[in-house]
Amino acid sequence: MSTPTPGRPGRPRRTAAELAAERRRVAHEALRLFALHGVAATSADDVARAAGVSLRTFWRLFPRKEDAVRPLLEDGVATVAANVRARGVAGFRADGSPVPDEPLSSAEPVRTLVRLTRNEPAIRAAWLDVYDSAEAVFADALAVSRGETEPGLGTRTTAAVVNAALRVAVEEWAWRDSPADALARLTDEALRQAADALDGRADGPTRTAEASRAD
């Protein structure tokens, strides 16, 4: 009887939770180095060494160097989507802004990342890409809460407005150096402005144009 060839030794396969935790740890180191030295001057090897992983592991976790910051954004999207699935329309305030399950605990890393989007095109691209993907996530979550088999026009429109307002509010909060607890207020205001703009009541050029056409 032939003896089976022993398999190649190696580490046990890691769980999804372990991989997610490692991605977050690398993301924090990437953000720290990007903020300190700039994206162009920071190599993937620099990030890997700072995070205590091999370069090979880094490339397994992220397809591009700039993508190393994505877990910090994706966690926020997942939290909002979970709220919507669990609570439906109750997951949003009456004005449409999301109700967080807990206070923002990672405010400073998010603030640092958003500020990088002003001067780092690659980080800006990752930021906008995550928000673009978030729109579909929010729409699917709202559809589930509303009993839709797939997002309808109203659900997709609601998701798009909420998604855009969230992005603008976070950027305003980060760029103005607002305290962490100001984010909810800014989100409320951004959503109110969006609703007013759709109704033709927003301040600025839109309102002026509407008034001119009415005369």
PALUMLUM-76256 format. One line per 2 residues: number of its first residue (from 1); their letters; for each residue x, y, z of C-alpha. Coordinates in pm, 1 decimal, decimal comma, padded with zeros to 6 digits. Layout:
BEGIN
NUM> a> X/Y/Z ~ ... $
***
This chain:
BEGIN
1> ms> 00000,0/00000,0/00000,0 ~ 00139,9/00337,0/-00098,9 $
3> tp> 00204,5/00597,8/00165,0 ~ 00034,7/00932,2/00096,9 $
5> tp> 00266,6/01222,8/00038,6 ~ 00249,1/01458,9/00332,6 $
7> gr> 00104,6/01798,5/00254,7 ~ 00317,5/02106,4/00245,4 $
9> pg> 00345,0/02249,6/00596,2 ~ 00212,4/02597,4/00653,9 $
11> rp> 00013,1/02819,4/00884,4 ~ -00353,1/02736,4/00944,6 $
13> rr> -00595,7/02925,5/00726,2 ~ -00698,0/03248,5/00899,6 $
15> ta> -01057,0/03342,7/00962,4 ~ -01228,8/03634,9/00794,0 $
17> ae> -01224,2/03821,8/01124,5 ~ -00848,2/03773,5/01158,2 $
19> la> -00788,5/03897,9/00804,1 ~ -01011,4/04199,9/00863,5 $
21> ae> -00823,4/04284,1/01182,6 ~ -00491,2/04262,0/01000,5 $
23> rr> -00620,3/04485,1/00720,6 ~ -00725,9/04747,0/00974,8 $
25> rv> -00389,9/04733,4/01150,2 ~ -00204,0/04780,7/00822,3 $
27> ah> -00447,4/05058,9/00726,6 ~ -00364,1/05258,2/01039,4 $
29> ea> 00008,1/05230,0/00969,2 ~ -00040,9/05325,4/00604,1 $
31> lr> -00239,7/05632,6/00701,8 ~ 00022,1/05736,5/00957,5 $
33> lf> 00304,3/05709,8/00704,7 ~ 00107,7/05873,7/00422,4 $
35> al> 00028,5/06168,6/00648,3 ~ 00389,1/06194,3/00768,1 $
37> hg> 00576,9/06150,5/00440,2 ~ 00320,3/06167,6/00159,5 $
39> va> 00194,1/05885,2/-00056,8 ~ 00462,7/05911,1/-00325,1 $
41> at> 00746,0/05901,0/-00071,4 ~ 00599,5/05601,1/00112,6 $
43> sa> 00650,4/05257,7/-00039,7 ~ 00445,1/04946,5/00014,8 $
45> dd> 00752,4/04797,6/00181,4 ~ 00759,1/05092,1/00427,1 $
47> va> 00398,8/05023,9/00524,2 ~ 00453,9/04648,8/00549,8 $
49> ra> 00756,4/04688,0/00777,6 ~ 00575,1/04940,5/00999,0 $
51> ag> 00278,6/04704,0/01031,1 ~ 00498,0/04401,4/01098,2 $
53> vs> 00393,7/04201,8/00790,1 ~ 00585,9/04079,1/00490,4 $
55> lr> 00565,0/04261,4/00159,6 ~ 00409,6/03948,1/00012,5 $
57> tf> 00136,6/03960,8/00276,1 ~ 00078,5/04328,9/00204,5 $
59> wr> 00012,0/04257,5/-00164,3 ~ -00222,1/03976,4/-00067,7 $
61> lf> -00422,4/04219,0/00143,2 ~ -00423,9/04512,9/-00097,8 $
63> pr> -00395,0/04529,1/-00478,6 ~ -00245,0/04880,2/-00468,5 $
65> ke> -00048,5/05078,2/-00213,8 ~ -00316,1/05346,0/-00189,2 $
67> da> -00584,7/05086,9/-00117,1 ~ -00429,2/05022,9/00223,5 $
69> vr> -00644,8/05301,1/00372,1 ~ -00973,7/05157,4/00242,4 $
71> pl> -01060,0/04949,8/00553,9 ~ -01092,4/05271,2/00755,4 $
73> le> -01365,0/05386,1/00515,2 ~ -01532,0/05051,5/00456,3 $
75> dg> -01591,8/04999,6/00828,3 ~ -01799,7/05315,9/00839,7 $
77> va> -02004,7/05210,7/00538,9 ~ -02067,7/04868,5/00691,3 $
79> tv> -02184,5/05023,3/01019,2 ~ -02439,5/05250,6/00850,4 $
81> aa> -02565,3/04967,2/00628,0 ~ -02608,1/04737,2/00928,7 $
83> nv> -02814,7/05004,8/01103,7 ~ -03042,5/05036,4/00801,6 $
85> ra> -03092,0/04660,9/00762,7 ~ -03166,2/04616,3/01131,9 $
87> rg> -03389,5/04916,0/01187,5 ~ -03517,9/05014,2/00843,4 $
89> va> -03642,6/05369,5/00830,7 ~ -03590,6/05384,8/01206,7 $
91> gf> -03218,9/05360,5/01126,9 ~ -03245,8/05716,5/00999,5 $
93> ra> -03366,8/06027,0/01173,3 ~ -03673,4/06201,0/01038,0 $
95> dg> -03446,9/06419,2/00823,3 ~ -03270,9/06114,5/00674,5 $
97> sp> -02942,2/06118,1/00864,7 ~ -02816,8/05784,4/01003,8 $
99> vp> -02851,5/05711,6/01372,0 ~ -02518,6/05569,7/01494,6 $
101> de> -02514,3/05274,5/01731,1 ~ -02227,1/05430,2/01922,1 $
103> pl> -02025,3/05755,4/01922,2 ~ -01756,2/05795,7/01659,1 $
105> ss> -01455,6/05622,6/01813,3 ~ -01206,0/05658,4/01528,7 $
107> ae> -01252,6/06026,8/01455,8 ~ -00888,7/06128,8/01424,8 $
109> pv> -00781,4/05861,5/01171,9 ~ -01081,4/05950,0/00956,0 $
111> rt> -01004,3/06320,5/00986,5 ~ -00642,8/06261,2/00883,7 $
113> lv> -00750,7/06052,0/00587,0 ~ -01003,3/06308,0/00462,9 $
115> rl> -00747,0/06586,0/00486,9 ~ -00511,4/06381,8/00271,2 $
117> tr> -00772,3/06376,7/-00005,3 ~ -00709,0/06745,7/-00070,3 $
119> ne> -00346,0/06701,5/-00172,7 ~ -00313,1/06332,2/-00255,9 $
121> pa> -00498,6/06239,7/-00579,4 ~ -00457,6/05866,7/-00517,6 $
123> ir> -00618,1/05891,7/-00172,9 ~ -00894,0/06112,1/-00314,9 $
125> aa> -00963,3/05847,0/-00577,3 ~ -00987,4/05575,1/-00310,9 $
127> wl> -01213,5/05797,5/-00099,7 ~ -01454,7/05862,5/-00387,5 $
129> dv> -01446,3/05499,5/-00498,0 ~ -01551,4/05377,4/-00154,7 $
131> yd> -01836,0/05628,9/-00145,9 ~ -01944,3/05527,0/-00495,5 $
133> sa> -01961,3/05164,7/-00379,6 ~ -02143,7/05270,4/-00062,1 $
135> ea> -02439,3/05400,8/-00260,6 ~ -02529,4/05050,4/-00378,2 $
137> vf> -02476,9/04912,3/-00026,0 ~ -02714,4/05170,8/00121,7 $
139> ad> -02970,4/05111,0/-00154,1 ~ -02968,2/04734,6/-00095,1 $
141> al> -03002,0/04784,8/00280,1 ~ -03294,5/05023,5/00235,3 $
143> av> -03459,2/04782,3/-00008,3 ~ -03443,5/04504,1/00250,5 $
145> sr> -03595,7/04729,9/00515,4 ~ -03876,8/04829,5/00276,4 $
147> ge> -03953,2/04476,4/00162,4 ~ -03837,3/04534,7/-00195,1 $
149> te> -03687,3/04249,8/-00394,6 ~ -03447,6/04503,7/-00542,6 $
151> pg> -03399,0/04879,2/-00495,8 ~ -03658,5/05085,2/-00678,1 $
153> lg> -03616,7/05438,5/-00809,7 ~ -03722,9/05599,2/-00482,3 $
155> tr> -03493,3/05379,2/-00276,6 ~ -03196,0/05437,2/-00506,3 $
157> tt> -03258,5/05812,4/-00503,4 ~ -03279,4/05816,6/-00123,9 $
159> aa> -02956,3/05618,4/-00101,3 ~ -02779,8/05853,9/-00343,0 $
161> vv> -02886,4/06166,2/-00152,6 ~ -02794,6/06022,0/00185,8 $
163> na> -02460,9/05896,4/00052,3 ~ -02366,4/06232,6/-00098,0 $
165> al> -02473,1/06420,1/00214,2 ~ -02264,6/06188,7/00431,9 $
167> rv> -01955,7/06249,0/00218,6 ~ -01996,9/06626,9/00217,2 $
169> av> -02063,8/06636,5/00590,8 ~ -01755,9/06429,4/00673,2 $
171> ee> -01537,1/06645,3/00449,2 ~ -01672,2/06966,0/00602,6 $
173> wa> -01616,7/06825,7/00951,0 ~ -01259,1/06718,5/00877,5 $
175> wr> -01148,0/07027,9/00688,0 ~ -01285,9/07269,1/00949,9 $
177> ds> -01120,2/07083,2/01239,9 ~ -01461,6/07039,7/01404,2 $
179> pa> -01491,9/06833,0/01724,3 ~ -01598,1/06469,7/01686,9 $
181> da> -01947,7/06531,8/01821,9 ~ -02013,2/06795,1/01552,0 $
183> la> -02034,9/06533,9/01276,5 ~ -02399,3/06444,6/01347,1 $
185> rl> -02500,8/06811,6/01336,4 ~ -02316,6/06867,2/01009,6 $
187> td> -02480,5/06557,0/00861,7 ~ -02824,1/06688,2/00961,3 $
189> ea> -02746,4/07022,3/00799,0 ~ -02610,4/06865,1/00479,4 $
191> lr> -02925,1/06654,2/00440,2 ~ -03147,4/06955,2/00504,6 $
193> qa> -02960,3/07151,1/00238,9 ~ -03001,0/06861,0/-00004,4 $
195> ad> -03375,9/06845,2/00059,1 ~ -03406,4/07222,2/00015,4 $
197> al> -03212,2/07209,2/-00310,6 ~ -03446,7/06943,9/-00450,5 $
199> dg> -03742,7/07162,9/-00351,9 ~ -03581,7/07472,6/-00504,9 $
201> ra> -03541,0/07641,1/-00167,0 ~ -03163,7/07622,8/-00125,4 $
203> dg> -02965,9/07941,6/-00071,6 ~ -02737,4/08053,5/-00351,0 $
205> pt> -02745,8/08036,0/-00733,8 ~ -03017,1/07767,2/-00752,2 $
207> rt> -03266,5/07983,5/-00566,9 ~ -03173,7/08293,3/-00770,2 $
209> ae> -03220,6/08105,4/-01096,9 ~ -03562,8/07981,8/-00990,0 $
211> as> -03666,3/08334,4/-00891,5 ~ -03550,9/08474,2/-01225,5 $
213> ra> -03757,5/08219,7/-01417,7 ~ -04060,6/08300,6/-01204,6 $
215> d> -04048,4/08674,7/-01290,5 $
***
